[in-house]
Amino acid sequence: MTSWLLGSTWAASGRTRRGLRELFNVTSDNNLAQLMDIVIGLVKNEDARIHCKETIVPEKEVTIFCGHKDSRNFQEIVLDDPDLQGKINLTKPIFFVIHGWTDNGTKLWEQGIADNVVQFMDQNACVVSWARLADYEYTVSAIKHVPIVAEYLTKFVRFINRNGIPLSSFTLAGHSLGAHISGQVGRSLNGHLGAIYGMDPAQALFTAPFDRGFPLRLDRSDAKYVQMIITSRGQAGVLNGDGHEL
């Protein structure tokens, strides 16, 4: 049984040729990222995640669907969308939900948050999906793709802002890597967003094995109000919160 379990673990890692003792030494960037890949692979019973190099076109990889009380059917909005006024209510605040690693924008938890925002808060709600970019190996998604998605979402927020919704009326809620996408957007907008909620902001390659710094991770300077909701403290999520409320 022991030899079978070790053999399965080695197969899941694919690229690791060191012993498990060395692999679980999370003081190494590569070890921590490999560990994330192994765990998700075993849980989902899948092969290694995408790791090929390619040119990323954000407009094709990031989709944003929005709805509001007067139009409960969520419609896709693109950057510089000429039909924007028919898809969101520019007199209402706006709330974005952003998923994390290996996730996508069709999950029930995201749809549920968006529906509740529309129904109970009377705001525009938008679900941001970057599913294919989130399905790469953890290192690629965290280091390369998070900034790409954040840059595109920043442009999108500025587009909405130019059309009438003040930055103070924007709320971003991100899970895992989505929390750091939210933080990078907020930092690009000089902390003028109304609120950011980080749900289990990812620890690996952001605060561990060392802190990569405020420009790359969510912190309290990224919006007028920042709250971190941490249920996996020191594991998948950060060990210490850095919001106005933890």
Protein Blocks (a to p, Z undefined) as FASTA:
>chain_A
ZZmmmmmmmmmnomaccdfklmmmmkbfklmmmmmmmmmmmmnopacddfbdcdddfklm
pccddddfklmbccdddehiaklmmmbcfkbccddddddehiafkbfklmmmmmmmmmmn
opacddddffkmmmgcfklmmmmmmmmmmmmmmmmmmmmmmnopafklpccddehjlmmm
mmmmmmmnnopafbdcdehiafehplocbdebjklmccfklpmbdcdddfbghilmcfbd
cbfbZZ
